[in-house]
Amino acid sequence: MSQVLHTPPQARAEAHEDLAALAARHGLSVSGARPSLPEYIRQLWARRHFITAFATAKLTSQYSQAKLGQVWQVMTPLLNAAVYYFIFGVLLQTKKNVPDYIPFLVTGVFIWTFTQSSIMAGTKAISGNIGLVRALHFPRAALPISFCLQQLQQLLFSMAALVLILLVVGVPPALSWLLAIPALALQFTFNAGVSLILARLGAKTPDIAQLMPFVLRTWMYVSGVMWSIDILLSQHSDLPSWVADVLRANPTAVYIDLMRFALIDSFHADSLPPHVWATAVGWALLAGVGGFIYFWKAEETYGRG
């Protein structure tokens, strides 16, 4: 011990250099060091099967203890839609002047739930799986992305129920239904980006997970899930123009509008905000690319401390 304490600084520096040279000679690297961005993407792609399997396993186990099992994957959003229909459609009469209000509402609830669940799961992706993060070496972005993929799989189950509802209320199948595919792809990219941002924040400050339900509830009420933004703005023409612009550019409202336009024949193009597809692509790129880079920059900090 005394020998180490009395080792001259120059000798310690030389020893450190020798160890670094030894590590380099044998191809060793610092454990948990952040790779370059292209290398990080390559590593993430190499683990795509793990991401898919992890998402599927999480989805399968989600209702494993319930007697109805996977039926709840469809029943949960349907029950939420039924509650919102009673409160907003019947009691508050938001269904007035909204054609096909039931598919209008159910589409909004399903698409909003996709974003809400992805963000909530992403917030706890690192802090809630700290044992896995510390035990195995893999790109940590795999966790929030896999949770978003899990919620997408959940949504696809719900979409089967939505298609049935559309047929029951008399909405005929149309080629426009194919527009749901790019709309969902853009929404998934947006959800993954926001989840990555909140996964990094949640890893450092777990209390964010307690705050998010209040933030998401407020976000839901301004996203036109249960009511029509166009009808609201027409009834309140005295609102400042910037309020209308913010409501129409709200990313979740944009993705909900795109899905309604794709699936409901009474939801016409004039109900969409201007440049809606450009706005949807912009939000997806901003959140997806920005969130991925933001998460990657803290890669070496996850699981430490």
Steps between C-alpha positions, in 0.01 A plus 500: 500500500778742595684411180199605290457823697867593455516416129610815314233655272718445194529129576123470548443677165740263328323202655165637377641539149630144510154372597338702222749362249441148630122541462538639149731215400244241607201683352346590836281804553345683793191315624182693424678763289277679252565387141480733204152573370533282184643215710218542752241473225676190363497337846133585543412350163695185588273459804173553312391143578552563871292819476215317328512200735516723809198702383298186423587342834396814686171513312427132564574525872306824547166328567628153583349512850153607381234238432409654165867518407580675173134601452585800717725630224181590314264547794709765678495766222137413420395557860691828504317605184166405656571713808605797284189457284272517803675800657582707193260371237185463713541729800702781339348447152828532313357261240280777358594589142761219491403235241576140593582604854555145629779413251624859536535451876632143493767591244610793714514290817696217337755728332543713811544192718782387270694821568410516869599141576823526298611810688409361841684175430798688358527716811570188708694311232838545670409561864250213501746252346815599682592138576497413131695814413773419752517129423526503120684710244274618217393833348272647765277656234371148439287526815287810425470395135382153601236650731372715213490189281301325772243782496484484120420129523234585757353759263480248216278280717283803572486591132326170430222610737497845338451348153208298635346816650539682168322222315219480758424875483496486120842636402600305186855376437696729271845535345556796733538248783849431363598852610490365857831321434719810440307690769578231758863480385542875556325484836719208609812701412369797695408286801840328500681834491304646791540174693878514452510855633296411807692174552820704542328751729329223696828313547643801682181623668251214560246746643419605144293181474272637775455830316431361154137388559402862570690627195347234276148560629530869416648413159207267430240770566658735243549231234142470377458143619139541614404815311557665163764773494334660195162523671658641816684769304186589303305540825773716655601728216632754751795277588842638396625359171807352667276281719341351187843446345628322812193276523526401132878443515478287816677177393249262656212694346676477162537121520144457626370712210698296248353175632148642498551621144626155400224297664182713519348603168308791660826654626596698191825667398364843595497379862877460491739781595703645211812308396400216733729235349798737504424580864474129586835427331659801670391392848617144434845613383540759775403263780644182348843628395534755779385258769733226375806726504405644839472151647821378335705784648438362851546133408798447735313638803208257506509254789770686691477679831 
